[in-house]
Amino acid sequence: MPEPLKNIYNERFLRQFALLVQTRFPKFDAEVFVRLVLGPGWDEIELKGRIRRIAGSLGATLPAEYDEALDILESLADGCRGFPYLFFPDFVERYGLGHWDRSVTALEKFTPMSSSEFAVRPFLLLDQERMMAQMREWSSHADEHVRRLASEGCRPRLPWAMGLPALKRDPSPIWPILEQLQADPSDYVRRSAANNLNDISKDHPGLVAEWVCRWQGRDARTDWVLRHGSRGLIRAAHPEVMARFGLLPVSGVHVEEWTVSPDHVPTGGSVEVRYALRMPDGADPVKLRLELDISFPRPGGKRYRKLFRLSEKMVAAGSRVAGSRRHSFADLSTRRHYPGVHRMALLVNGHEAASAEAVLQP
C-alpha cells in the first residue's frame, strides 16, 4: 500500500526547510518551529491540516510584521518548488487578507512554484468583484501557471477547497475568464478551463449547453475544452449536449452478449464485464458511446451511480462491436465498497440496453 501523501512532511523535511529559512533569516528558531509543527495531534492530522499547521508555525517563528515575513518566504520561493510547498500560499491565506495588494502579488509569485488555487478563495469570499477583476487580469498573463490560477482558483466546486456559494449561484463572472482561456496554447490551462466548465454544469446545465452551442466549431482547442467540460452532462445524457457531440439515440441495436462474471464476488475482488452488440443496418456510420453504469449500495439502503466509459468511436452500420472490462471492488481513497447487490448496466449513447447483477459478499 502506498505511503500516505501527508508523510512528506516528516521531521527531516521540516529541519531541512528550517535550515533554508535560516539562510535568509538567521534569527529563525528551527527547534521551536519543528516542535510547533510536530506538536500534539500531529500524527492524526491529515494533509491539508498539516499544511495549515506548518503555515501557522511559520507565523509564530517568522517576524511578526507580515511584510517582513513575506519578504523572507518570497526570497526562498525559487528554491522551494512542488507540491510540498503549498504552505507558502497557505501562509498568505492565513495572514494576508488584510494586506490585499501585497498578498495578491505574493500569490502570483508562489503559484508557479506550487499552486495558489486554494489560497485565492478567501480573497474571493472577502471581495469577489475585486478578486475576479484580478483573475481576469491573470488570464492574460505570460506564465501558464498564473493563467491556470485564473481558472482553477474560481472553480465553483474545486476539490479539497472551500466552497464559493456566490459563484455556484451565479457563474457569470467566470465566463470572461473561460472565454480568454478555452483556446489557450497550454494544455495545462485548457484542462483547468474544462474542469471549471464541468463544475458549472453541475449547477447550471442549461447555461453550459448554451455555451457549447455558442463556441463549438470555432477552434480545435476550444472544441476539446467544450467536450471535456461537458463530460458530466454527457454522463447524464443531456439531450442537447449529446446531440452537439454527435451522440444521437440509436434504435435497433441488438445486444448479443452482456455478462458479468463471477456474479458473487469476495471483498476486494473483481468482475469481468463482457459485451457484444450488433448495429442496425443502414447507410451511415454511427457515433457510439458505451458505458458501464454501476449502482453501488451504501449503508442505510441508499445507492449511488457511477459511470465508466467502455468505448466511444464511429462504427459502421450492421457491424459488430465487442469488448470487455475488468472492474475491481477494492476500496479506494475516493470510493469505499459495501456488501450487497451491485446493478451493472450497459448504456448505449446514454440509454440503457442491458443489465446484470453482481453480489459483493461480506
Residue pairs with C-beta under 8 A, 6 or more apart in sequence:
4 47
5 47
6 45
6 46
6 47
6 50
8 83
8 84
9 37
9 50
9 51
9 54
9 84
11 34
11 38
13 84
14 33
14 34
14 37
14 38
14 54
15 30
15 34
17 80
18 28
18 30
18 33
18 34
19 30
20 76
20 79
20 80
21 28
21 30
21 33
21 62
21 72
21 76
22 28
22 30
24 72
24 75
24 76
25 62
25 63
25 72
28 61
28 62
29 61
32 60
32 61
33 57
33 58
33 60
33 61
36 53
36 56
36 57
36 60
36 61
37 53
37 54
37 57
39 53
42 50
42 53
45 53
48 160
51 86
51 87
51 90
52 87
52 90
52 94
54 87
54 90
55 87
55 90
55 91
55 93
55 94
56 94
58 69
58 73
58 87
58 91
59 69
59 91
59 94
59 95
62 68
62 69
62 72
62 73
63 69
63 72
66 95
66 96
66 98
66 99
66 102
67 99
67 102
69 91
69 95
70 91
70 92
70 96
70 102
70 103
70 106
73 88
73 91
73 106
74 106
74 109
77 85
77 88
77 109
77 110
77 113
78 113
80 88
80 113
80 114
81 113
81 114
82 113
82 114
83 114
84 114
85 113
85 114
86 114
86 115
86 118
88 110
88 113
88 114
89 106
89 107
89 110
89 111
89 114
89 115
89 116
89 118
89 119
90 118
90 119
92 103
92 106
92 107
92 110
92 116
92 119
93 118
93 119
93 121
93 122
96 102
96 103
96 106
97 103
97 122
97 123
97 126
100 123
100 127
100 130
103 123
104 123
104 134
107 116
107 119
107 120
107 149
108 116
108 138
108 141
108 146
108 149
110 116
110 119
111 117
111 145
111 146
111 148
111 149
112 143
112 145
112 146
115 145
115 149
115 152
116 149
116 153
117 149
117 152
117 153
117 155
117 158
117 161
118 158
118 160
118 161
118 162
120 131
120 135
120 149
120 153
120 154
121 153
121 158
121 161
121 162
121 164
122 162
123 131
124 131
124 132
124 153
124 154
124 164
124 167
125 162
125 164
128 166
128 167
128 173
129 173
132 154
132 173
132 174
132 177
135 149
135 150
135 153
135 154
135 177
136 150
136 176
136 177
136 180
138 146
138 147
138 149
138 150
139 147
139 150
139 151
139 176
139 177
139 180
139 181
140 147
140 180
141 147
141 150
144 184
144 186
144 188
144 189
145 188
147 181
147 184
147 186
147 189
148 186
148 188
148 189
148 192
150 177
150 180
150 181
151 177
151 178
151 181
151 189
151 192
151 193
151 195
151 196
152 158
152 192
152 195
152 196
154 164
154 167
154 173
154 174
154 177
154 196
155 161
155 192
155 195
155 196
155 199
156 163
156 164
156 167
156 168
156 171
156 174
156 196
156 199
156 200
156 203
157 163
157 168
157 199
157 202
158 199
167 173
167 174
168 203
169 203
171 200
171 203
171 204
171 207
174 196
174 200
175 211
177 193
177 196
178 193
178 196
178 197
178 211
178 225
181 189
181 190
181 192
181 193
182 190
182 193
182 194
182 197
182 215
182 221
182 222
182 225
182 226
183 190
183 218
183 219
183 221
183 222
183 225
184 190
184 193
184 221
185 221
190 221
190 224
190 225
191 228
193 225
193 229
194 224
194 225
194 226
194 228
194 229
195 228
195 229
196 229
197 208
197 211
197 225
197 226
197 228
197 229
197 230
198 228
198 229
198 230
198 231
198 232
200 207
200 208
201 208
201 229
201 230
201 232
201 233
202 232
205 233
205 236
205 238
205 241
208 229
208 230
208 233
208 241
209 233
209 238
209 240
209 241
209 244
211 226
212 226
212 230
212 241
212 244
213 240
213 244
215 222
215 226
216 222
216 223
216 226
216 244
217 223
227 245
230 238
230 241
230 244
230 245
233 241
233 242
234 241
234 242
234 245
234 247
234 289
234 350
235 291
235 307
236 350
237 347
237 349
237 350
237 351
242 248
242 349
242 350
245 287
246 287
247 287
247 289
247 349
247 350
248 286
248 287
248 349
249 349
249 350
249 351
250 279
250 280
250 286
250 288
250 348
250 349
251 280
252 280
253 277
253 278
253 279
253 280
253 348
253 353
254 277
254 278
254 280
255 275
255 276
255 277
255 346
255 353
255 354
256 276
256 277
256 278
256 320
256 322
257 274
257 275
257 276
257 322
258 273
258 274
258 275
258 276
258 346
258 353
258 354
258 355
258 356
259 273
259 274
259 356
260 271
260 272
260 273
260 344
260 356
260 357
260 358
261 271
261 272
261 274
262 271
262 358
263 271
263 356
263 357
263 358
263 359
264 358
264 359
264 361
265 271
265 329
265 358
265 359
265 360
265 361
266 361
267 329
267 337
267 339
267 360
267 361
267 362
268 328
268 329
268 330
268 331
269 328
269 329
269 360
270 326
270 327
270 328
270 329
270 330
271 326
271 327
271 329
271 344
271 358
272 324
272 325
272 326
272 327
273 292
273 310
273 324
273 325
273 326
273 327
273 344
274 322
274 323
274 324
275 290
275 310
275 321
275 322
275 323
275 324
275 346
275 354
276 320
276 321
276 322
277 290
277 320
277 321
277 322
277 348
277 353
278 318
278 319
278 320
279 286
279 288
279 315
279 316
279 317
279 318
279 319
279 320
279 321
280 317
280 318
281 317
281 318
282 317
282 318
283 317
284 317
285 314
285 315
285 316
285 317
286 314
286 315
286 317
287 312
287 313
287 314
287 315
287 349
288 311
288 312
288 313
288 314
288 315
288 321
288 348
288 349
289 309
289 311
289 312
289 347
289 348
289 349
289 350
290 309
290 310
290 311
290 312
290 321
290 323
290 346
290 347
290 348
291 307
291 308
291 309
291 310
291 346
291 347
291 350
292 307
292 308
292 309
292 310
292 325
292 327
292 344
292 345
292 346
292 347
293 305
293 306
293 307
293 344
293 345
293 346
293 347
293 352
294 305
294 306
294 307
294 308
294 327
294 342
294 343
294 344
294 345
295 303
295 304
295 305
295 342
295 343
295 344
295 345
296 303
296 304
296 305
296 306
296 335
296 337
296 338
296 342
297 303
297 338
297 339
297 340
297 341
297 342
298 304
298 338
299 338
306 335
307 347
308 325
308 327
310 323
310 325
310 346
311 321
311 323
315 321
327 344
329 337
329 342
329 360
330 337
331 337
337 360
338 360
339 360
339 361
339 362
340 359
340 360
341 357
341 358
341 359
342 357
342 358
342 359
342 360
343 355
343 356
343 357
344 355
344 356
344 357
344 358
345 352
345 353
345 354
345 355
345 356
346 352
346 353
346 354
346 355
347 353
